Amino acid sequence: MKKNIILSGVGGQGILSIATVIGEAATEANLYLKQAEVHGMSQRGGDVQSNLRLSTEEIYSDLIAKGKADIIIAMEPMEALRYVPYLEKDGWIITSSEPLINIPNYPNVDDVINELKQMPHVKMLEIEALAKENFIPKSANMILLGMAANCIGILSPEALRNAIGKIFATKGEKVVEDNYKAFDLGLQCK
């Protein structure tokens, strides 16, 4: 069994934290893991992208070819749309519906959302708003991971939740609990 996952967003949104949690869960599950990251101008609000390949058998490349991604997990709708050519025909898009308009020529938001809605398998949610409503504004990325948890398949939601505890343990109990809460909120999204 294998899963090819593309993570995308804008610098500072927490994409690499999602990758770290998935990587920790994969390591704990004794899966093979390959990862490639592109940071771009991430510290200045540029795009951030990571290829994660998980498998029960050995993996030889860390890059995902066009049409071979099982899941796109995106913190930003335009970034989700950017990687659609990499998605396999029955793949899932898990994305925030809230744009981060950080460029002057950002496309019409409604057009971006409508194009994503045309895809066969999409979960879209206002994760930033949900995080703020639940007093966990720094945990929107874990809401997104929770939304994706049942689609990942090769790792159980429980394995991902356990990895959250390990990854954030050094930041204190409150941070761990906030991220658990965020993950659980996302897990409820159908």
Backbone torsions as a table, in degrees:
resi	resn	phi	psi	omega
1	MET	NA	143.3	176.9
2	LYS	-145.2	157.6	174.8
3	LYS	-139.2	130.8	174.9
4	ASN	-109.2	120.9	-174.1
5	ILE	-124.3	129.5	172.1
6	ILE	-106.1	125.9	175.6
7	LEU	-106.9	133.2	-179.5
8	SER	-144.8	153.1	179.2
9	GLY	177.6	-158.7	-179.2
10	VAL	-118.1	147.2	-178.7
11	GLY	-49.2	131.8	178.8
12	GLY	95.0	-4.9	-178.2
13	GLN	-86.7	-13.2	176.9
14	GLY	100.3	17.8	178.4
15	ILE	-60.3	-43.7	-177.3
16	LEU	-68.8	-26.6	173.6
17	SER	-67.7	-39.3	175.6
18	ILE	-61.0	-45.9	179.4
19	ALA	-59.5	-40.4	-179.8
20	THR	-64.8	-42.2	179.0
21	VAL	-64.5	-47.4	179.0
22	ILE	-61.6	-41.8	178.5
23	GLY	-61.4	-42.7	177.9
24	GLU	-62.7	-44.5	179.3
25	ALA	-63.3	-40.4	178.9
26	ALA	-64.9	-41.2	178.7
27	THR	-63.4	-45.5	178.4
28	GLU	-61.9	-31.4	-179.6
29	ALA	-87.0	4.8	-179.0
30	ASN	58.2	36.6	175.8
31	LEU	-89.4	156.7	169.8
32	TYR	-76.7	142.7	-176.4
33	LEU	-141.6	131.5	170.4
34	LYS	-127.8	140.1	-178.9
35	GLN	-140.4	137.3	173.5
36	ALA	-130.5	133.5	-178.6
37	GLU	-122.1	144.3	171.8
38	VAL	-123.2	117.3	-177.1
39	HIS	-95.4	-23.2	-179.1
40	GLY	50.2	-136.2	177.6
41	MET	-97.0	49.1	-171.6
42	SER	-57.1	-35.6	-179.4
43	GLN	-73.1	-12.1	179.3
44	ARG	-113.9	24.1	176.6
45	GLY	83.4	16.2	177.8
46	GLY	-80.4	175.2	-176.9
47	ASP	-74.0	148.4	177.0
48	VAL	-128.7	133.8	-177.9
49	GLN	-142.9	142.8	178.6
50	SER	-137.7	135.5	171.8
51	ASN	-99.1	125.3	174.8
52	LEU	-119.3	125.5	176.8
53	ARG	-120.0	121.0	-179.1
54	LEU	-118.4	140.3	-178.1
55	SER	-158.6	155.1	172.3
56	THR	-83.8	-11.3	178.1
57	GLU	-119.8	162.3	-176.9
58	GLU	-58.0	143.8	179.9
59	ILE	-116.3	137.8	-176.4
60	TYR	-105.6	-21.7	-179.7
61	SER	-123.2	146.6	178.2
62	ASP	-95.9	-2.0	-179.3
63	LEU	-102.2	144.8	178.3
64	ILE	-98.6	126.4	-179.8
65	ALA	-76.6	158.3	176.5
66	LYS	-57.2	137.5	179.3
67	GLY	78.7	8.0	-175.1
68	LYS	-117.2	-1.5	179.2
69	ALA	-78.5	132.6	176.5
70	ASP	-82.2	-31.7	-175.7
71	ILE	-144.6	139.5	167.4
72	ILE	-114.5	122.3	177.2
73	ILE	-112.2	114.5	-172.5
74	ALA	-128.6	133.0	177.5
75	MET	-79.9	-3.4	-171.7
76	GLU	-152.1	133.2	-172.6
77	PRO	-63.0	-39.1	179.5
78	MET	-66.2	-35.0	177.4
79	GLU	-67.3	-33.6	174.4
80	ALA	-63.0	-46.6	-178.5
81	LEU	-62.8	-35.7	180.0
82	ARG	-56.7	-34.1	-174.0
83	TYR	-101.8	6.1	177.9
84	VAL	-53.9	-37.5	178.1
85	PRO	-59.5	-19.2	179.0
86	TYR	-86.4	-12.5	-174.3
87	LEU	-79.2	134.4	173.4
88	GLU	-70.2	162.6	-171.6
89	LYS	-60.9	-29.6	178.7
90	ASP	-105.4	16.6	-177.9
91	GLY	-74.1	166.2	-178.1
92	TRP	-106.6	142.8	169.5
93	ILE	-113.1	122.7	176.9
94	ILE	-117.5	115.1	-172.6
95	THR	-146.9	156.1	168.3
96	SER	-74.5	145.6	176.4
97	SER	-94.4	-1.8	-178.3
98	GLU	-95.2	119.4	-180.0
99	PRO	-75.7	151.4	169.4
100	LEU	-111.8	95.9	-174.0
101	ILE	-83.4	96.4	-175.0
102	ASN	-117.1	7.7	178.0
103	ILE	-132.8	149.1	-176.4
104	PRO	-67.9	-25.1	-177.2
105	ASN	-106.7	33.6	176.9
106	TYR	-58.4	132.9	-179.1
107	PRO	-66.5	165.3	178.2
108	ASN	-56.1	123.6	-175.0
109	VAL	-59.6	-43.6	179.8
110	ASP	-60.9	-38.4	177.9
111	ASP	-64.1	-41.6	178.7
112	VAL	-62.4	-49.0	-178.9
113	ILE	-62.0	-45.1	-179.7
114	ASN	-63.1	-38.6	178.2
115	GLU	-65.3	-40.4	177.3
116	LEU	-64.7	-38.9	-179.9
117	LYS	-65.0	-18.1	178.3
118	GLN	-76.1	-15.1	-178.9
119	MET	-72.2	150.6	-175.4
120	PRO	-66.0	-34.1	-176.5
121	HIS	-133.1	102.8	-177.6
122	VAL	-136.3	134.5	167.5
123	LYS	-117.6	123.9	-176.6
124	MET	-135.4	135.4	-176.0
125	LEU	-152.7	149.4	175.3
126	GLU	-79.4	80.3	-172.7
127	ILE	-69.1	-35.0	179.2
128	GLU	-64.5	-44.9	179.0
129	ALA	-64.0	-42.9	179.6
130	LEU	-62.8	-40.7	178.2
131	ALA	-63.2	-43.3	179.6
132	LYS	-66.2	-42.1	179.2
133	GLU	-59.9	-30.1	-177.3
134	ASN	-100.5	13.4	175.7
135	PHE	60.4	34.3	176.9
136	ILE	-132.9	55.8	-171.4
137	PRO	-61.2	-23.1	-179.5
138	LYS	-90.4	6.0	-175.0
139	SER	-115.7	19.1	179.9
140	ALA	-58.3	-35.1	-179.7
141	ASN	-63.3	-32.5	179.1
142	MET	-76.0	-25.3	170.9
143	ILE	-62.7	-44.9	179.7
144	LEU	-61.6	-43.1	178.0
145	LEU	-62.3	-41.1	176.4
146	GLY	-60.4	-39.9	177.4
147	MET	-60.7	-34.3	-176.6
148	ALA	-86.8	-15.7	-169.1
149	ALA	-53.1	-45.2	-178.3
150	ASN	-74.4	-17.1	178.2
151	CYS	-85.4	-22.5	-176.3
152	ILE	-66.8	-42.0	170.5
153	GLY	74.9	-53.1	-177.5
154	ILE	-70.7	-19.3	174.9
155	LEU	-123.5	139.5	179.0
156	SER	-80.2	156.7	173.2
157	PRO	-55.6	-36.1	179.1
158	GLU	-62.9	-40.5	179.3
159	ALA	-64.4	-40.2	178.3
160	LEU	-66.6	-42.0	179.7
161	ARG	-62.9	-43.0	177.6
162	ASN	-61.3	-38.9	179.3
163	ALA	-65.2	-35.5	176.1
164	ILE	-57.6	-45.7	179.6
165	GLY	-59.0	-41.2	-179.2
166	LYS	-70.9	-44.9	-175.5
167	ILE	-65.9	-40.6	-175.2
168	PHE	-96.0	1.7	-176.3
169	ALA	-55.4	-38.2	-177.4
170	THR	-71.1	-13.3	-178.5
171	LYS	-92.5	-1.7	176.5
172	GLY	105.2	159.8	-175.4
173	GLU	-61.9	-38.7	-179.4
174	LYS	-62.5	-42.3	179.2
175	VAL	-65.4	-42.6	177.9
176	VAL	-60.3	-49.1	-178.6
177	GLU	-62.4	-40.6	177.3
178	ASP	-60.9	-41.6	-178.8
179	ASN	-72.9	-34.1	172.0
180	TYR	-61.5	-46.5	-179.5
181	LYS	-59.1	-44.6	179.7
182	ALA	-62.3	-48.2	179.6
183	PHE	-57.4	-46.2	-179.4
184	ASP	-63.0	-37.1	176.3
185	LEU	-62.6	-44.6	178.7
186	GLY	-65.5	-36.0	180.0
187	LEU	-61.3	-28.7	179.7
188	GLN	-75.1	-14.4	-178.5
189	CYS	-73.1	126.9	-179.4
190	LYS	-93.9	NA	NA
